[in-house]
Structure formats: C-alpha cells, structure tokens
C-alpha cells in the first residue's frame, strides 16, 4: 500500500509559478513510477508528466513550462510549474504505479487526493 499526499497548490496570477509536492509513504518509493495528472472542471483527467529514473515525459501543453523531479531520500516527487496560464487551472493529482505504461494510459495503482491550482488572468 502506498499513500500519496499532494501539497503546494493555490491561487496564482498568469505568468506566475508554483511548485507542487507529492509525499509518498508505505512501500519503497523507488519501486514505483511517478506521475502527475490534472482534471479541470467538466473535463476528463489528463496526463501532465511522468518520471522513470532520469527520463521525464511531458504533455505537449506543459512542455518547457513544467518540470517533474524526485527526491528519493524524502520520498517526494515535485512538479515545478512556471509561466502559468489560466488553462492550467485544475486539480492536480499525483500517481504511483508499478507499470510505467499505465501512466500514458491514465492508469495508476495509487492516487493522491489532489491539490487545487487556480490561475487568474
């Protein structure tokens, strides 16, 4: 069992920055592939970023603006977001899965409770 707890969301003006954190507890952090997803009101959940070792993958909509990174000592994965735009407004979810391919298909073994990001124009 893995428990994921996100933090760092909030209200920011367009052009601003936020850093989301996802603290994992339970089974060894290194046993899982980590990812971030988001869901805007009235829309389906969408992939944002994933991390497998040093290999990061990003959705086209966030490339160049978001960076995913992990700290295996702290069992925490981060999502640094810069140059935020109103379209980034959503609830952001952390995901942990044993199978990397799950992330590209929107699946995960474990999900966090989500943290709200609101970007004002």
C-alpha positions in Angstrom: 0.0 0.0 0.0 1.2 3.5 -0.9 -0.2 6.7 0.4 0.3 9.9 -1.6 -0.3 13.4 -0.3 -0.1 16.4 -2.5 0.6 19.9 -1.4 1.6 23.3 -2.9 -1.5 24.2 -4.8 -3.0 27.7 -4.6 -4.1 30.8 -6.5 -1.6 32.5 -8.7 -1.7 35.1 -11.4 -1.0 34.3 -15.0 2.8 34.2 -15.6 3.4 33.1 -12.0 4.9 29.9 -10.6 4.0 27.1 -8.2 5.8 24.0 -7.0 3.6 21.0 -6.2 4.9 18.3 -3.9 3.7 14.7 -3.5 4.9 12.9 -0.4 4.8 9.1 -0.6 4.6 6.7 2.3 4.3 3.0 2.5 6.2 0.7 0.1 9.7 1.8 -1.1 9.4 4.9 -3.2 11.9 3.6 -5.7 9.6 0.7 -6.5 7.1 2.9 -8.4 7.0 5.1 -11.4 5.6 8.5 -10.6 3.4 10.9 -12.5 1.2 14.0 -12.4 -2.2 14.3 -13.8 -4.8 17.1 -13.7 -8.5 17.5 -14.1 -10.3 20.7 -14.9 -14.0 21.2 -14.2 -16.1 19.5 -16.7 -13.1 17.8 -18.4 -11.6 14.4 -18.1 -8.4 13.8 -16.2 -5.3 14.3 -18.4 -1.7 13.3 -18.2 0.8 16.0 -17.3 4.2 14.5 -16.6 5.9 11.2 -15.7 9.2 10.2 -14.4 11.1 6.9 -14.9 14.6 7.2 -13.5 16.1 10.3 -15.2 13.7 10.1 -18.1 10.8 12.6 -17.9 7.9 12.8 -20.3 5.5 15.8 -20.6 2.2 16.6 -22.2 2.7 18.9 -25.1 0.6 21.6 -23.3 3.2 21.9 -20.5 6.5 21.2 -22.2 9.0 23.9 -21.5 7.0 25.2 -18.5 6.7 22.3 -16.1 9.4 20.1 -14.7 9.0 16.8 -12.8 11.7 15.7 -10.3 12.0 13.4 -7.4 13.9 13.3 -4.1 14.3 9.6 -3.3 15.6 10.4 0.2 12.5 12.4 1.0 10.2 10.0 -0.9 8.8 13.1 -2.7 8.1 13.9 -6.3 7.7 17.5 -7.4 6.1 19.4 -10.2 7.7 22.8 -10.8 5.3 25.0 -12.8 6.3 28.3 -14.4 4.7 30.7 -16.8 1.3 29.5 -15.7 -1.7 30.3 -17.8 -5.4 30.2 -17.0 -5.8 26.9 -18.9 -3.5 25.3 -16.3 -6.3 25.7 -13.7 -7.3 22.2 -12.5 -7.0 19.8 -9.6 -3.6 18.2 -9.8 -3.1 14.5 -8.8 0.0 12.6 -8.0 0.1 9.0 -9.2 2.3 6.0 -8.4 2.3 2.8 -10.4 4.4 -0.4 -10.8 4.0 -0.3 -14.6 5.3 2.7 -16.5 3.0 2.2 -19.4 0.0 2.7 -17.1 0.7 6.4 -16.8 0.4 7.1 -20.6 -3.0 5.3 -20.5 -4.3 7.3 -17.5 -4.0 4.4 -15.1 -2.2 4.1 -11.8 -2.1 1.8 -8.8 -2.3 4.7 -6.4 -3.6 8.3 -6.5 -3.3 11.2 -4.2 -6.3 13.3 -3.0 -5.4 16.2 -5.3 -4.4 19.8 -4.9 -6.1 22.7 -6.5 -4.3 25.1 -8.8 -6.1 28.2 -9.9 -4.5 30.6 -12.4 -6.2 34.0 -12.8 -5.9 36.0 -15.9 
